[in-house]
Amino acid sequence: MTAKENMHHSFWVLGNQVGAKNYQAKKIEGYSKSGILVCSFPCMADAARHYCKLKGVSFKSAVNTIWRGVHGVRNTSYGLKWKYV
């Protein structure tokens, strides 16, 4: 099976969801360095989609950068402090 066939099976046959519709999705919020709430997203994937369009980076790079900010590997990502809600 190819990767494309696996994804098709996951979505259409098993009924798995992506983004905010996924049962494992966690809401995240981005705060300025002074602690003011700047943005809120229903899941990390939605935040990454927003920033990959805004900054012109790949989706995978945006997810990795935001994940590092949420988990404390980096102090800030895209100029924001990220937290799970």
Order of alpha helices (4+ residues) and beta strands (2+ residues): alpha-beta-beta-alpha-alpha-beta
